[in-house]
Amino acid sequence: MEVNQMGEASSMIGFVVIVNLYIVIGLMSAAGSIFVSQKIFTPKAEQIFFGIFLIPVAGFYLAFTAYFGIETAWLLESAAVLAFVAIGLLGIRVPFALVVGYPLHGLWDLLHELHAHGGFSVFEPGQATAIPLAYGIFCATYDFCMAAYFYTRRGDWAAAWESKAQ
């Protein structure tokens, strides 16, 4: 009995360490994305880049569906990817779409994390794909940080579009 409890405790400690590492990696990835995007893009190009970037980020779920072989997840995952494609394309021109779209993607990531690893799910069994351990934590951290950044950039992005239109 004690061995099993030790195994469970070790597993929980390992999980907590992995989650914390992924949070730190998500924060560092967001900081790197912000730093690099400001160095190489004009404000308008930066907005376009992050609108387009939401598309392959959402597309990871189709890759996970294929990799983990969850045939019954194709419909839900494809519909979600199409929704994020629409949000990303709208975000190319409308900053608020990115401010809202990235956190929505972060919530999608967290729902998958809970479904795959947390023992809680809003999905029916087999409806959503599996994901690697703590992937949803990493992505949600990144997505929420980026949304906060986009909120601060929305004025610069809007001004960049207006200055070219005049």
C-alpha positions as CSV (number, residue, x, y, z in Angstrom):
1,M,0.0,0.0,0.0
2,E,2.8,2.5,0.9
3,V,4.6,1.8,-2.4
4,N,1.5,2.6,-4.4
5,Q,1.1,5.9,-2.4
6,M,4.8,6.8,-3.0
7,G,4.3,6.1,-6.7
8,E,1.3,8.3,-6.8
9,A,3.1,11.1,-4.9
10,S,6.1,10.8,-7.3
11,S,3.8,10.9,-10.3
12,M,2.1,14.0,-8.9
13,I,5.4,15.8,-8.2
14,G,6.5,15.0,-11.7
15,F,3.3,16.3,-13.1
16,V,3.6,19.6,-11.1
17,V,7.2,20.0,-12.3
18,I,6.3,19.4,-15.9
19,V,3.4,21.9,-15.7
20,N,5.6,24.5,-14.2
21,L,8.3,24.0,-16.8
22,Y,5.7,24.3,-19.6
23,I,4.3,27.5,-18.0
24,V,7.9,29.0,-18.0
25,I,8.5,27.8,-21.6
26,G,5.2,29.4,-22.6
27,L,6.1,32.7,-21.0
28,M,9.6,32.6,-22.6
29,S,8.1,31.7,-26.0
30,A,5.7,34.6,-25.8
31,A,8.5,37.0,-24.8
32,G,10.6,35.7,-27.7
33,S,7.8,36.1,-30.1
34,I,7.1,39.6,-29.0
35,F,10.8,40.6,-29.1
36,V,11.4,39.1,-32.5
37,S,8.2,40.3,-34.1
38,Q,8.9,43.9,-33.0
39,K,12.4,43.7,-34.5
40,I,11.5,42.3,-37.9
41,F,8.0,43.5,-38.6
42,T,6.3,46.8,-39.1
43,P,3.1,47.1,-37.0
44,K,0.9,46.2,-39.9
45,A,3.1,43.2,-40.9
46,E,3.1,42.1,-37.3
47,Q,-0.7,42.0,-37.2
48,I,-0.8,40.1,-40.4
49,F,1.8,37.6,-39.2
50,F,0.0,36.9,-35.9
51,G,-3.4,36.5,-37.7
52,I,-1.8,34.0,-40.1
53,F,0.1,32.3,-37.2
54,L,-3.1,31.4,-35.5
55,I,-4.0,29.0,-38.4
56,P,-1.1,26.5,-38.1
57,V,-1.3,26.8,-34.3
58,A,-4.9,25.6,-34.5
59,G,-3.9,23.0,-37.1
60,F,-1.8,21.1,-34.6
61,Y,-5.0,19.5,-33.4
62,L,-5.5,17.9,-36.8
63,A,-1.9,16.6,-36.6
64,F,-2.6,15.2,-33.1
65,T,-5.8,13.6,-34.3
66,A,-3.9,11.9,-37.1
67,Y,-0.9,10.9,-34.8
68,F,-3.0,9.5,-32.0
69,G,-5.4,7.9,-34.4
70,I,-8.6,9.3,-32.8
71,E,-10.8,8.8,-35.9
72,T,-13.9,10.0,-34.1
73,A,-12.3,13.4,-33.3
74,W,-11.9,14.6,-36.9
75,L,-15.3,16.3,-37.1
76,L,-14.9,18.4,-33.9
77,E,-11.2,19.2,-34.5
78,S,-11.8,20.2,-38.1
79,A,-14.7,22.5,-37.2
80,A,-12.5,24.1,-34.5
81,V,-9.6,24.6,-36.9
82,L,-12.0,26.2,-39.4
83,A,-13.3,28.6,-36.7
84,F,-9.7,29.5,-35.8
85,V,-8.8,30.0,-39.5
86,A,-11.7,32.4,-39.8
87,I,-10.7,34.3,-36.6
88,G,-7.0,34.4,-37.8
89,L,-8.0,35.7,-41.2
90,L,-10.3,38.3,-39.6
91,G,-7.4,39.2,-37.2
92,I,-5.3,40.2,-40.2
93,R,-7.4,43.3,-40.4
94,V,-9.3,43.5,-37.1
95,P,-7.0,43.6,-34.0
96,F,-9.8,42.7,-31.6
97,A,-10.2,39.3,-33.4
98,L,-6.7,38.4,-32.2
99,V,-7.2,39.8,-28.7
100,V,-10.2,37.4,-28.5
101,G,-9.1,34.6,-30.8
102,Y,-5.8,33.7,-29.0
103,P,-7.4,33.3,-25.5
104,L,-10.2,31.2,-27.1
105,H,-7.5,29.0,-28.5
106,G,-5.9,28.9,-25.1
107,L,-9.2,27.8,-23.6
108,W,-9.5,25.1,-26.3
109,D,-6.0,23.9,-25.3
110,L,-7.0,23.8,-21.6
111,L,-10.1,21.8,-22.4
112,H,-8.0,19.3,-24.3
113,E,-5.5,19.1,-21.4
114,L,-8.3,18.4,-18.9
115,H,-9.9,15.9,-21.3
116,A,-6.6,14.0,-22.0
117,H,-4.9,14.2,-18.6
118,G,-7.1,15.8,-16.0
119,G,-9.9,13.3,-15.7
120,F,-12.5,16.0,-16.5
121,S,-14.0,16.6,-19.9
122,V,-16.7,18.6,-21.6
123,F,-16.2,16.4,-24.6
124,E,-17.9,13.0,-25.3
125,P,-15.5,10.1,-25.2
126,G,-13.5,10.0,-28.5
127,Q,-14.9,13.4,-29.6
128,A,-11.7,15.3,-29.0
129,T,-8.2,14.2,-29.8
130,A,-5.4,13.4,-27.3
131,I,-2.5,15.8,-26.7
132,P,0.9,15.4,-25.2
133,L,1.2,15.9,-21.5
134,A,1.0,19.6,-20.5
135,Y,0.9,20.7,-24.1
136,G,-2.4,22.5,-23.3
137,I,-0.7,24.3,-20.4
138,F,2.1,25.5,-22.6
139,C,-0.2,26.7,-25.3
140,A,-2.7,28.4,-23.0
141,T,0.2,30.3,-21.3
142,Y,1.5,31.4,-24.7
143,D,-1.9,32.3,-26.1
144,F,-3.0,34.4,-23.0
145,C,0.3,36.3,-23.0
146,M,0.1,37.0,-26.7
147,A,-3.5,38.2,-26.3
148,A,-2.4,40.7,-23.6
149,Y,0.4,41.9,-26.0
150,F,-2.1,42.2,-28.9
151,Y,-4.3,44.3,-26.6
152,T,-1.4,46.7,-26.1
153,R,-0.6,46.8,-29.8
154,R,-4.1,47.3,-31.1
155,G,-3.7,51.1,-31.4
156,D,-0.5,50.9,-33.3
157,W,-1.9,48.3,-35.6
158,A,-5.0,50.4,-36.3
159,A,-2.9,53.5,-36.9
160,A,-0.7,51.5,-39.4
161,W,-3.7,50.6,-41.4
162,E,-5.2,54.1,-41.3
163,S,-1.9,55.8,-42.3
164,K,-1.7,53.7,-45.5
165,A,-5.4,54.4,-46.4
166,Q,-5.0,58.2,-46.3
